[in-house]
C-alpha cells in the first residue's frame, strides 16, 4: 500500500441556490406570478352568459403562451425553461377543479348562464418556478345588481378564508393552524371547506412539495397527516376551496373525463405500442417537466387518453380527476402563491375580489380570526428613534 497521499479532489462548484433567498429566483417567481395574475384577470373578464368552458380554457392557455413569449427571449435568456405550470381550468357551480374540455363536443363543455358560480385556475412557470392563481366570480354580478344570499355568503367566505389563511403562513406557525382558521371562517358564513383538499409547499420544478396543508380533514386524514411548521424562504401554493354544502364532500364525476396529466418522474416497461408512442410525445411536449399539461397539445388528443391509460395505471403519469359536489351546491376557489420571506409575506400571484359585487349579511365575529385578518403581510418598519 502506497504511503503517498492522494491529491485533494477538486472542489465541486457550489450548487446554485434555488430558494427565494436568491434574488434571481424571486425575480422569476414574480414575473411568473405577474403573468398568471394578469391572464386570470383577462379570463375572468370574459366570463359571461353564453360563453363555454372550452372556449375560456383555450383562451387562457393561448394568453399564457402569448405572454410567456414576451419574456426571457433574448440571446442570453432564451434557453431559460418556461411554460404553462397549470393549464386553464374553468369550473362552474358544483365542480371544484380540473375542467378543461378537449374540444367543443365534449360533455364537459358547459355553456355558462347568469347566476353560475365560476372559478378559473391557471399558472405559468419560469425556470421551473411556478406561480399558480385562481379566482371566482358569479356570472352577471354587477355593482348595480350585486349577488345576495347563499352565493354572496360563499364568495365572501372563500375570500375571507383565503386572506386569513395567507396571514397564517408565518414562520413557526403549523399547517393545522391554517386548517383551523379556514374552518372558523367557513362556519361563520354557513359554508364548509371542501373535504380533504390539499395545498403544498413548492420548490423549483416541484408543484407539490412534501409539506401539506389540508382543508376539512376526515378522521383518517387527521391520523395520517404530518404536522409541520412554516419556515422562512418557503413558497406555498395556497388553495382555498369552499362549498355551500354542510360537509364539503366531493366525488368523482361519472362522465366528465380529464384532459390534465402530469409526469410523476417514475418509469415502467410499457407493454403497448400506443402507450410508448403517446408517452414519448407527452414527455417531449411537456419538456420532461413535472407540471400538468392538457392533452390538447398532443397531435391526436382523442387517442391520447387511451394511450396514457397504461402509464396512468403504473403511475408514470398522474391524471387529474374531475370531482363534483352535489347538484345544486356551489364551490368558490381562491388560489394564491405565497412566499415566506425574512421581511414578511409576499404574494407572488394574487387573485382579485370585488366585495361590492357580493352582499352577505353574515360576518366573522371570532376575535382570533379578526386579529389575523388585520395583520399586514409585511411588518411595519420601525422608525428611527435616534435623539
Beta strands, then each sheet from edge to edge (+ up, - down):
strand 1: 82-92
strand 2: 117-126
strand 3: 129-138
strand 4: 192-193
strand 5: 198-202
strand 6: 212-214
strand 7: 234-243
strand 8: 251-252
strand 9: 260-263
strand 10: 293-294
strand 11: 317-319
strand 12: 323-324
strand 13: 331-341
strand 14: 344-347
sheet 1: 1+ 2- 3+
sheet 2: 4+ 7- 5+ 6-
sheet 3: 4+ 7- 13+ 14-
sheet 4: 8+ 12-
sheet 5: 10+ 9- 11+
end
